[in-house]
């Protein structure tokens, strides 16, 4: 403990110059508060603790306590705050929680064995505190109610196989910068380029598959100078092989370019019978001899770089599926097998089907009133139509769309949630979906509060493939991986960047995070892992030799600069601009997502970086940033952010390694807020992991926010610290952090 920590002189010496009753910098007047009574002003002192831990206060240039004094004062404050919180827990009170798009899609999948495209049915969800499952942000407008009702009608008809489904069309667009001269993972062997679609055919019947090729800005179809073949396949079985290009097509192209394009479109169309249900449909070029392109000293990696050259390679632009035509029936689909668990067209069978679906959809036992209401929608129709209508009513019910937690009559102000409510919290935390039968049955039996049963269920759920939702939804938002598809570097500066690389960058980080979950590793491995996952395209970007093919594989990292998240192109590209790196964005990302230190928004009048004028000597990023660091309004934050961002300057805007910029050697040196000197990404990583509780605490805060579906408040911080302390005894393993979150008061109480 800090010697004399309760002495007001500590505050007076290091804090009162700015945080006095007269100045109140940041709205704080610490000279009037007694640190020995910290719980009485817990919100203020939690802010002090966070700033002190991050070495953000006192600001650079002001007198600083020595490390022992700083840590002693932090420990003194935390001890008081934690003991008070343990004696009087405040778990918070989440508001009504609506299922977001990802949760809705997963719930439909697990309820009806039916994959849907939620983005085509529901509008995007608003995000808060970094996530789109925050209850405060998940409102419900009249327009959104209409979307949920429409979705229920469409899903009910698709799941049951409504014979009155009218023909429709779904078109899939392929990104213009996808290189289609190489094999794409998951596509049939022997093919290159193209696209793969997982499509749910509503009925047994005939469907039209249509591919169309990219055309130049003059509407001339590209790639007809040589012959190519396009293969259409359903579940890996070829259904059509179309030939295009060659001398005859090339000659026709110059005579009648539009007519030739239309004729080739007709060749890339096929009408085939398909059984109802989910099928994998592909359209791709058959791999053949390498097509010679215009000579270059260094050929581009991206095959579509000559987008305006008619002689370039052909690329599929869109793929459409239209139907059904001449439908013959609903077929035997996974969703029908899930729904129709009995087949006599009788009321007793209908009651069994409807009650079973409602129990899982509502995530609780079905009451007589619930069942009576649902059976009224079944009544008066034939068996399958009645089931479809009742199913649509279930999917439109508030009991399905909302997660509701009720206060039992006479319950104390702070009380445990029920086992059934706990089951929903668990499943939406770890699976972004509804509880399965095992979890729900244990909850209904009242056994989920048993510590042994609870731990067994958490470990089972983490091992289940559905825990991939933590990768897609939690890591996807925490690490900004959802932004990777929007990364669009300047093609003049980065002509080799293509969608193949974009997808590979994202997948690498997803696989790293997934390995930490599956192997139950220390979460610090996210920063220090000496392995990664690459395919040929990403390995080529990183300069890793001997990797061939589209399949991802685990490889050892021999270059220290590439270890962990800080060396991965996904993180480096989403924290850059289209034409250059951004030390500010990179520094802010690490402060907020690695160190848990929020950065205030910039002043409204911050000038943009000046572009290099014609004839002017190019400046390095450090030189361009000098003006911002010189601005007093910006200096405080930039002194903290910039050294972190500059440490990553050896990575360009797409995460490729470089040693020079603007004609000179890159300077990646700097000094962190605590005085640590760094020079490059390796030294930065070492500084970040020197205090493992910092990163573990940030990850815990993010996971707790995501798991509770609400932003954390000052009264949650003692819980975060307790989770981190307990997880430290288990070497910060991922399961230990998750298990302590599940055991915590905010997760199990309200």
N, C-alpha and C positions, 0 to 999 in steps of 0.2 A: 504494500500500500504506500502511496505517496506520503512522504513525511510532511505532516502539516497540511494534509489535503483539505481539512475542514477550515483551514485558515483563509479568511477572505483575501489575504494578501496574494494567494495563488491566482485568484480571478483578477485581482487588481494589477498584478504584474504582467499577465499575458493577455487579458481579455478586455479589461475595462477601457482601454484606450479607444476602442471602437464600440463596444457593447455596454455603454454607460446609459444612465437614465437620460442624459442630455442628448447623446447621439443616436442611440437605438439603431445602430447599423444592422440591417437585416431584420429589424423589428424586435431585436433582443436587447434587454437591459439586464445583464448578468450581475452588475454590482449591487443590485437590490435583492438578489436571491441567495439563499444559504445552501451550498452544496451538501451540507449534512442533512438537509431535509429534501433531498432530491425527489422522492416519490410525490411530494406535494405539488411539484411542478414537473411531472414526468415528461410531458410533451416537450418542454424546453430542454431538459437535460438529455433526452434522447437525441435531439438535434446536436447538442454539444458532443455527445459520445461519437456520433457518426462523423462529424467534422474532424474530431481529434484522431479517430482511427485512420481516416484517409489522409492525415497530415495536411488537410485543406485549411486548417486554422491552428494557430495564427497564420495569416497569409505569408507567402514568401516575402522576405525583406524585413519582416517584423521580428522582435525577439522571440526565440523559440525555447520551450522547455527541453531539457535533455531527454533522451529516449526513456530512461528509467522513470523520470518524473512524469512524462506523458503517460506511459503505460500504467503507472501507479494511480494516477488520477482517474484514468479510464476505468481501471478495475474497481476503484472506490465507488464511482458512480454506478457502475453496472451491478455491483453487489447489492447496493440499496434498492435499485430499481427491480432487480430480479426477485429479491426476497419479498418485496411488496406485491409484485405480480403473482407470485406463487400463493401468497396468502389470500389475495382477492383477484381471482382470474376474471378476465374480461374477454370472452371468446368472440365478441362481435356478433352482429345480427345481419346475415345476408338477406337481401330482399328477394322477391320472387324471381326465379331463374328460368328464363326461356331457353330452350335448346337452340344453339346456334346451327349454322349450316352443316358443319362437320359432324356435330353430335347428332343432328337429325338424320344425316345420311348413314352414319354408323348404326343408329338405332333401327332404321329400316332394314339395313343389311342383316342385323342380328335377330330382328323380329320376324322377318319374312323371307330371309335368304335371297334378298333382291338388292343388287347394286344399282344405285340411282346417281344421276348427275345433279346434285343439290344446287349447283350454280345455275342450272337452267330452270329451276323451280322457285328458288328463293333469292332475294336480293342479298348483297354483302352485309355482313354484320359490322357494327361499329366496334372499335377496339378502345380499351382504356387500360392504363397501367401495363401496356405492352402486350395484352392478350385480348382475343375476341370472345372470351367466355365469361366476361365480367358482368355480373347481374345488373349493376347500375346502368350499363350501356345497352343492355338487351331489352329495349322497349318493344311495344307492340302497338303499331298504328292500325287504323282501319284498312289501309292498303296492304299492310303486311298480313293482317288476318285473311284477306282475300287470297293472298299467295299461299298461305298454309291450307286454306280450304281447297284451292285448285290443286295443290300438290296431293292432298289426301284423295281427291277424286281420281287423279291420274295414276297414282301409285296403286290404289285399290283395284282399278281396272287392269293394270299391268300385272299385278301379282296373281290375280285370279284367272286372267286370260279372258277378258271380256270379249265375246265374239263380235261386238258392235264397234270395235276399234276401227277407225277409218285410216286409210293410208296416209302416212306422213313421211317427212324426210329429215334426216339429220346430216349436217355437213360439218366436216372436220378440216380445219385449216392447218397447214404445215408452215412453220416459220420460214421466211425467205432465206435466212442465213443457215438453215440446216444443211450440212454437207451431205449430199446423196451419192457420193462415190465410194462409200465405205459401209461395212455391215453395221447395223444398229442392233443393240442388245435386245433379245427377245424376238427378233424377226427370224423367218425361216433361214436355215443355212443355205448358202449359195446365192443369197440376195444382197443387194445394197440399196441404201436409201429407203424411201417410201414411208409408210406409216402403219401402225398397228392400233386397232380399235377393239375394245371390249364392249360388245353391243348386245343388248337384251332384245331379242326378237319377240314381239308380243304374241304372235300366233304362228302355227304351222301355215306356211304359204309361200308365195313367190316374192322375191325382193330384188331390186335393182342396185347393183354396185357400180358406182361411177367415179373414175379418177380423172382429174384434169391437170394439165401441165402448166408450169409457169410460162408466161409470155413476156416479151420485151415491152418497153414503153410504147412501141409502135404496133403492139398487138400481134407480133410475130412469134410463133411458137419456137422455143429454143431447142437445140440439141438434135436437129433432124439431119445433120450432115453425115452421121453414121447410124448404123442399125442398132436398135435396142429392143429388148423384150421386157414387158411388164407382166408380172405374175399376180393374179388374184387368188387368195387362199382363204378357206374357212376352217378353223381349228387345224391348221397345218396342211390341209388337203387342197391341192390346186384345183380351182374351178374354172380358170381361164388363163390363157397365155396369149397376150397381144403383142404383135410386132409393129414397130414404128421406126421411121427414119430410113436412111439409105438414099441411093441416087434418085429413085422415083419420087419419094416424098420431098426430097430437096428441090427437085426440078419443079414439082407442083407448088411448092412453097413460094417460089419466086413468081410464078404465074398468077396464082390465086391464093394469097396467104390466108385470108379469112376462111375460104372454103376448105383449104387443106387442114387448117386447125380444127374446124368442125368435123371433118371426116375422121381425124385422129381421135377426137373426143368420142366419136361413135365407136371406134375400136376399143376404147378404154371403158366400155360399158358392157355389163353382163347381167342377165336376168336369170336367177337360179332359185330352186326350191330350198328352203331352210326350215329346220324344225324350231319350234318355239323355245325360248330360253336364252341364256347367255352363251355367246360364241365369240371366239377371237377371230377377227377378220383383218387380213393384211393385204396391202397393195405395195409392191416393191419391184425394182428393176432386178432382172436376172444378171448375176455377175458375169462379165465377159472380158474380152481383151481390154486393156487399159487404153482409153481414148487419148490421143495426142492433143495437147492444148498448145496455145501459142508459146514459143520458146521464151524462157526467162532464166536469168542467172539463178534465182531462187524461187521455185514454184510456190504458189500460195497453198496453204493447207485447206482453206475454205473453198469448196468446189463452186459455190455460187458467187464468187467475187466478180466474175465477168457477167453481171446480171443483165447488161444491156447488149451483150454480144450474142447474136442468133446462133453462132457456131459453138457456143459453150455446151456444157453437159445438160441433158434434160433433167428437170426436177418436177416431182409431183407437187402441185400447189394445194389442191383440195381433194377430199375423198368423201363421197356421199353415199348414204344407204337410204333407200326409199321403199316403202311397202307398209303393210302386206297387201299383195294382190292374190285373188283366188284363194282366200284363207279357207282352211279345212277344219280348224278347231284349235283349242287352247294347248294341246299337246301335253307332254309330261315334263314340267319344269321344276327346278328346285323350289320355287316359291309355292307352287301348287302342292308339292309333296309336304312342305312345311305347314301349309294351311289345312289341307284336307286330310287330317289324321284319322278320320273315319269317313265312310262313304255311303252308308244308307241315307237316302234323301229324306230324313225324318227330323222332327224338331229336337229330339234327344241328341242326335248327332250334331245338329247346328248349335245347340246349347253348349256342348262340350268344346266345339271348335272356337266359338266366340268367347267363352269364359277363359280358355287357355290363352288365346291371343291377348285378351284384355288384361289378364294377370301380369303378363310380361310387359305389355305396353305401358300400363299404369304403374308398374313396379311396386305392386302391393296386392294384397288379397282383394278380390272383386266382391263388392257388396251385393246384396239382393237388389238394391235400387239400381246399381250400375247395370247388372245383368238384365233387369226388366227394361231399362231404357234401351239397351242395345238390341234386345230381342224384338222390340217394337219396330226397329228398322228392318229386321229380317222378315217380319210377318208380312203376308200378302204378296210374296214374290216366290218365284221358283227357287230351288235350293241354292244354286250357285249365285244367282243374282242377289238373293237375300244375304248370303255370306259376304258378297262384295260390298253391299250397302252398309252392313253392320261394320265391316272392316273400315270403310271410309269414315264412318262415325267415330270409330276408335281413334283413327289417325287425326281427326279434326278436334278431338277432345282436349280441353285444357289439362286433363290429367296426363296426357301423353306429351303435349307440347311444353308444359311447364314442370319444373321440379318444385314441389310445394313441401314446406316443412311447417308443421303446426305445433303450437304450444298446447300441451295437454292441460285440461282444466285444473286449476290449483297448483300448477307447476311454479317453482321458485323463479326468480328473475334470471338466474343462470342455471341451466339444467342440461342434462344429456339428451341428445337427439335419440330417436328410437332406432332399433336395429334395422328396420326397413329404410329409414332415412339414411342411416350410415351405409347401407349397401349401395344406395344410389350415389352418395358422395364418393365412395370407393370406385365404383365402376366408371363414373364420368371423369374422375381424376386420372385413373390409369388406362382406361380404354376409350374415353370420350364416347361412351355408349351406355346402354342399359345393362343392368345386372343379368348374368346368365342364370340358368335354373338352379345350379348348385348354390350360388351366392344368395339368391333370393329365397330359396328354401331355408337356408340356415338363418336368414334374417327373420323370416316369418315364424320360425321355431324359437326365436329369442336367444340364439346361441352366438351371435356375432360379437357380443360384448365380451365374451370369454377371450382373454388375451392369447391363449394358445390357438384357438380357432381363428381369431383375427389375423395373427401372424401367418398362419398356414395359408389363409386365403390371399393375403397380400403377396406372398411369395409365389403362389400358384398364378395369380393374375399377372405378375411381372414376367413370368415364364411363358405366358400365353402369347401367340402371335398378335392378338389384338392390342398388346402393349406397344405395338409399332405406332399407335396413336400418339404416344409420348414423343416419338421422333418427329412425326409429321406436324403435330399441333403445338406441342410445347417447344421443342427445339426449333421447329420451323419459325416460330415467332420470336423466341428469346434470342436466337442467333441470326435473325433476319433472313433465314433461308428462303422464306416465301417471296423475298424481294429479288432473288437471283434470276428468275425468269424475266424480270424487267431490266436486267443489266444490259445496256446497249452501248458498248464502247464506240468511239469514233472509228469508222471503218477505214478512214484514210491513215490513221495512226496505228490501228490494230487490224490490218486486213486479214490476218489468219484467224481471228476470233469467230467462232461459229456456234450454232445452237448445240452441236454435239459436245463442245467443250463446256458450254453453259450448263447443260444437264449433268455432265460428269462432275463438274465442280460441286454442284449441290449434292449429288449422290455420295461423293466422298465424305462430306461432313456428316450426312445422315448415317452412313455406315459406321463412322467413328463413334458417334453418339450411341448408336444401337449396340456396338460392341461393349461399351461401358455398362449398358443395362444388362445385356445377355450374359456377360462374363462377370458381372457384379464387381467391377473394378473400382479402384480409388478414383473419385471424380476429378482429382487433379491430373489424371491421365489425359483429360480433355486438353490440357495445356502442355503436357510433357510427353505424350505417347511417342514411342520410338517405332511406330508402325502406322501405316495408313492403307487406304484402299484405292486402287487406280485401275483404269483400263488403258488401252493403247493411246487413246487421244489425250487423256490427262497426263499419262507418263511422258508423252512427247512434250507437253507443255512444261513439265517440271524438269525435263532432261534426264529422266530415268530410263536407262537402256534395257533392252531385252524383254519388253512387255508388248505382246501382240494380241489383237482381237478386241472385241467390244465387251467381253466379260470382265467384271470387276474382280480383283483378287487382292488378298492381303499381302503387303510387302513391307520389308524392314526399311526404315529410314536411316540413311547413312549421313545425310546432310542435316546438321543440327538446326539450321535455319528453317527447315520444313517441319519440325516436330510440333504436334498439337495444332490447335485452332489458329494460332497466330501465323502459321506458315501455310494455311490452306487458301486456295484461290477464291473460294466462295466468300469467305470473310473479307478478304482483301479487295475484292471487286465491288461488293455491296457498300463498302466504305470509301469508294472512290467516285470521281466524276467521270463523265464520258470521255474526256480528253486528258485527264491528269489524275494524279493521286490527291488525297485530301488529308493531310496530317490532322486537321481539326476534327473531321468526321471520324477518322480512325481513333484518335485519342478519346473522343467523346464515347465511342462505342465501347472501348475498353474500360473507361471509368464507370459507365453505367451498367454494363453487362458482365464485366469480369470483377471489378472492384466494388460495385454497388454504391457508387458515388454519383448522385444525380448532378447534372450540369445545368445551370440556369440558362434560359433562352438568351440569345444575343440581343444587344440593343437594336432598336428598329432602324437605325441609320448607319449600320455597318457597311462600308464601301466594299464592292466586289474587287477581287484581285485584278490588277491591271494586266491586260494582254500585252505580249511583246509586240511593239510597233515594228513596221517594216524597216529593215536596216539596223534595228536596235539589237544589241548583243543579248542573246537569250539568258534568262535568269533562272537559277535553281528555285525549287519550291521554297527552300529556307529563305532565300533572298526575297521572294515575292511576299512571304508571310511577315517580313520584318515590319511593314507598316501597321499591320494589325497588332503586333506585339508592342509597338510604340504607342498605340492609342491607350490612354489611361483607363478608359471605360472597358477596354477589352483585355488589358494586361493581366489582371488577376487570374481569369480563367485560362487564358492562353499559356500562362506560365505553368499551369498544371497539365493542360491537354497537349500542347505542342511537343514537349520532349517525348511523350509516349508515341505520338503520331510520327515524329521524325525518326524514331527507332525502326519504323517499318518502311522507310523510304527506299530501301534496296528492292522492294517489291513494287512493280509498276501498277498501273490502274487495272490490269487484269491478273495480277498476282504472279507475274513472271519476274524472275530474278534479274537484277541489273546492277552494275557497279558505277555507271556514269550517268550524268544528267546535264543537259545544257552545255556539253563540252567539257565538263569537269567531273572529278570524283565526287561521289555522293557522301555527304557528311550525315551520318546517322547517330551522332552523339547527342547527349543531353544530360540533364540533371532532373531527377524526379522530385516530387514535393518533399520527400523526407531527406533529401540531400544525396541520395544514391546516384553515382555517376554511371551512365549506361552508354553503350556504343553498339547499336544494332539490336536485332530481334532476339538474339540468344541472351544477351545481357538483360534485356527487358523481361524475358520469360523467367529468368532466374530471380529477378527482383520480385516478380509477381507471386512466385510460389514460395518465397522465403517466409511468408506468413500465410500458411495454408488455410487458416480460419477465415481469411478475407474472401477468397474465392468460394470456399465451402459455404460461407454465410450468404454470399450473393446468390449462389445457386439455390440455397434453401429459401431465401426470400422469393425468388422467382417461382420455384415449385409450389410454395405455400400460397402465393397469390393465385397461381393457376389452379391449384387444388381447391381452394376456397371459393374461387369465382368472385373475389372482391379485392380491392386494394388493401395493402397492409397499413395499419395505423401505428402510432407510437406505442400503444399498449400491446402490440404484437411482438415488439422487438425482444422482450425477455424470452418469449417462446422461441424465437429464432436462435438466440444465443444458447438456450438449453438444448435445442436440436443439434446444433453444431458441436457443443461439448460432448453430447452422448455419441454422436457419429464419429468423433475423433477417436473414441475408444475402439471403434471398429474400422479404423484406418480410412475413414471417410468413404466407405463403400456406398455405392448408389443405393442399394437396398436399405442400408442403415439410415440414410437421410429420409427415404420414403417412409420407412417404418416409424421413425420418430415423428414425422409429420402426421401420420395416421393416428398415432397415440396422443397427439397434442390436444390441449383443450380447445383451440379454435376449430379443429377438425371434428371433434366428437361432442362438442357442446354448442349451445347458442344462448 
